[in-house]
Amino acid sequence: MPLLKTENVTHFFGGLKAVSDFNLRIEPGELVGLIGPNGAGKTTVFNLVTGAYRATEGRIIFDDQDIVGLPPHQINKMGISRTFQTIRLWNEMTVLDNIKVAQHGHIQYDLKDIFLQLPRYRNQEQAIEAQAMKMLKLFNLADHAQQPARNLPYGQQRRVEIVRALAANPKLLLLDEPAAGMNPQEIEELMVFIQRIRSELGVTIWLIEHQMRLVMNICERITVLDFGETIAEGGPDDIQRNTKVIEAYLGVEDEEIS
Amino acid sequence: MDLDTLAQQFLNALQLGSLYALVALGYTMVYGVLLLINFAHGDIFMFGAFIGVFGAFVLGLPFLPTLLLSMIITALLGITIEKVAYKPLRHASRLSAVITALGVGLLLENGMLALTGADPRRYPDNFFAASVTIGDTTLELSVRIVIIAVALILFLCLYYIVQRTKWGMAMRAISYDKFAVPLMGVSQDRIITLTFVLGAGLAAAAGILWGVAFTASLSPYMGLRVGWKAFIAAVVGGIGDIRGAALGGLLLGFVEIFVVALGSPIGISSSYRDLVGFALLLVILVVRPTGLFGVARRQKL
């Protein structure tokens, strides 16, 4: 059974068809890529799957349940978590607090528990703090736990954002251009980082990326979007040889292929 | 001014300031979460004070139970206003929401006027027992000190919730980046509801304390002036920041009291109180446009 299956997902912004008949299956444990020129609709697909936008047409089946129309926080709770194209950490909050907020859906207490300082409140707060620290340690970020997120170097902020997405304990992790703005050395580290997430946490990963070296090296399967249409799908070798893909990239001026 | 008068004025300022602060917190929290200036908030404060009148006269409750009752009922009012008036406009322009807030304010004022009439109300004389008996000794409590203490305790409770609980953390997160919050598993509706509960509850407490501090001053329009002043206090403190709201409220209290205390001996009439007070606050905003604790928000593209 696929973890995620989209069936003819279509989305309009007003009269503009941003995504057209998008079909994809992702099996548990896969590492899948989504590429395409700027404006092809890649981030829109992520926004549809995470519930930030509601698909105009089509079905999105996650874990055997149609999630179109569910509120984003519920989809997140079911096991889809993500990062953003431009970093969206809560800049003034500490790295630790950023991670703790993402565990929100997993804790349950009420005002009474807080005011009476009941164990239900204290234990859960302690548990999520311990869990957050564990995650930060696992990805070598523990030293920065008490710093405001904005104080971290760019590459580390990107990593914190990934750890924050993982804090919700997802089954499927969506990474929106994780390598954007990184230098070759950082990209090298990121590739190891992404592979560790899959092997150590068993999380299925779906990523959007422009850095072809990263995509071709670590993704097992790649979908290519152009103007909202899926123009190719297959393994890295097939995609690199696909004439439609080459046209889509080279046919557009000012388009960078790295 | 001798030392005793100074101490008295200091207490007056602290009392007035902490009441402004309690109301300012509601403005600042709602703004932080919704970017909405809830102009009905002053009238929510008035509503809280009138629930106090109801509790004290109709139910014959003493001070503390009345305070709790009013906080709970007013919190429910806050939730209702949010659900009925603001939620449907969540994706409308901010101007529509602000105008709606003004409308809600008018509704509350005139609704209360129709319900209770225009005569100013006051709490019963024995409403606030200013003494406690422990064993054989009876301790006289200053009304002002109790008011300041209650305000401080409420502020500390709020600060704890905002800093140390999952909801407070989510509230802060929403104030920094709203888009990411639901995608990280936080129900935005719940956080907004909680914000209105806390803001309205604090305003209700301020309303009751106001009635205790300044007797014979409860009218359906009492929320107008206090609301504006608390709003200004929140802006001066840096709207969106709860420490800022507390500080801004206290600052405004001190300015108002001491303009009168220091001004009258040198011929500045007390009717210039607001003029001088607001001029000073304007100067602060000229120097620090984002308020004392405010951070300029970077507009995202």
Contacts between the chains, C-beta under 8 A, distances in Angstrom:
chain1	res1	chain2	res2	distance
A	50	B	183	5.5
A	51	B	182	7.7
A	51	B	183	7.6
A	52	B	179	7.4
A	52	B	182	7.8
A	52	B	183	6.2
A	71	B	182	6.6
A	71	B	187	7.1
A	72	B	182	3.9
A	72	B	183	5.0
A	73	B	182	4.7
A	73	B	183	7.7
A	73	B	184	7.9
A	73	B	185	5.2
A	73	B	186	5.6
A	73	B	187	4.6
A	73	B	188	7.2
A	74	B	187	8.0
A	76	B	182	7.5
A	76	B	183	6.1
A	76	B	184	6.3
A	76	B	185	3.8
A	77	B	185	5.4
A	81	B	183	7.9
A	81	B	184	7.5
A	81	B	185	7.7
A	82	B	183	6.1
A	84	B	180	6.7
A	86	B	300	7.7
A	88	B	177	5.2
A	88	B	179	6.7
A	88	B	180	4.2
A	89	B	177	7.8
A	90	B	172	7.0
A	90	B	173	4.7
A	90	B	176	4.1
A	90	B	177	5.8
A	90	B	180	7.5
A	91	B	176	6.1
A	91	B	177	7.9
A	92	B	172	7.8
A	92	B	176	5.8
A	92	B	295	6.9
A	93	B	169	7.6
A	93	B	172	6.1
A	93	B	173	6.7
A	93	B	176	6.7
A	97	B	169	5.8
A	97	B	172	7.7
A	98	B	173	7.8
A	100	B	166	7.4
A	100	B	169	6.0
A	101	B	166	7.6
A	101	B	169	5.1
A	101	B	170	5.8
A	101	B	173	4.7
A	101	B	181	7.6
A	101	B	184	6.1
A	101	B	186	6.7
A	102	B	184	4.5
A	102	B	185	6.4
A	103	B	166	7.9
A	103	B	185	7.8
A	104	B	166	5.2
A	104	B	169	7.5
A	104	B	170	5.7
A	104	B	184	7.0
A	104	B	185	5.5
A	104	B	186	4.6
A	105	B	185	3.5
A	105	B	186	7.1
A	106	B	185	7.8
A	107	B	166	5.5
A	109	B	166	7.9
A	114	B	160	7.6
A	114	B	161	6.7
A	114	B	165	5.7
A	115	B	157	7.5
A	121	B	165	7.7
A	125	B	164	7.3
A	125	B	165	7.5
A	125	B	166	7.7
A	128	B	166	7.8
A	164	B	184	6.9
A	165	B	184	7.8
A	168	B	184	6.5
A	168	B	185	5.0
